[in-house]
């Protein structure tokens, strides 16, 4: 598959791709927005326990959108920094190891 970060659509091969931060909009008229991310590091709460810290997002999401057909690919920035575990609601899913090429 074509990686749209190179500026070519993976579906129709058009050569104009929009790069945009993935955002979520809040409020009645969308006056507030926050960048989407895969996870966040926790912060302590005065009430007890922890909750995600919006200032410590990990794996911020970026979209690449074709200007012709609208096909979109999403990528997480700095995937090695995404925390893994139950508190972050993330886990590693490992596929089968690739066999070396036959020669």
N, C-alpha and C positions, 0 to 999 in steps of 0.2 A: 504494500500500500504506500502511496505517496505521502510523505510528511508535509503537511500544509505550511509548516514554519518556513519552508523554502520559497513560498510565494506562488505555488501551483496547487490548484484544487485537486484533491484526491478522487473526486467523482467525475467532474467534467473537464478537468485539466485547464480551466480558465486561468489566466495569469495575473489576476488581481485578488488578493486575499486581505481581509481586514483583521488586524490583531487588536483584541480588546480584553480588558480585565473583566472577568465574570463578576457581576455585582447583583445584589439583592436590594430592592427598593422598598422602603417602609413609609408609612403615613398615608393619609387619604389621597394626597396628590403626589406621592413618591418623592417628598422633599428630602428624605434621608436615604443614604445608601451605604452598604458595606461590601467590601470585596469578599467573595466567596473563597473558602479554603477547605482542604481535606480535613484538617484537624487544628487543634489549638493546645498550647501548653496550659495546664491548670493554674488558677490563682486561688488563694484561700479566701473564704467568705466569712464575714463577721457572724453570720447566723450558724456557721458550722459547715464543715465539708469543703469541697472545692467546686469550682465551676470553670468553664472555658474562659480564657483571657483573650478578648478580641484584639488586644495589642500584640499577642504572641501567636498569631496564626502561623500554621505550617502547611506548606504545599498549596500556596495561593494558586487559584485557577485562572488560566488564560484561555481565551477562545480564539480560534482562527476560522473566519467565515468567508466563504466564496462570494464575491460580488455579483456573480452571474446566477448560480443556482441555489445559493444559501446553505450548501452543505457546511457543517461545522465540526471541527475537531477541538477537543479540550485537552489541555496539558496542565500538569501540576508543576510548579516551579520548585526546584531544590527537593526532589523526592526523597533523598537520603536523610533529610531533616524532619520528615514526618514521624511523629512519635507512634510507637506500636504498643497496643495493650488495651485492656478493658476500659480504663479511665478515659482513653482517647477515642473509644469506639472504633478501633482499627485492629486488623490482624494481618498476618502474612499468609498468603495462599501460594503454596509452591507447586508448580507443575512438574511434570517429568523432565529429567535432564535430557538435553538434546544429545543424540548419538553423534559421534564424530563422522565426518563424511566418508563414504566407502571409497576406497582407492584400489 
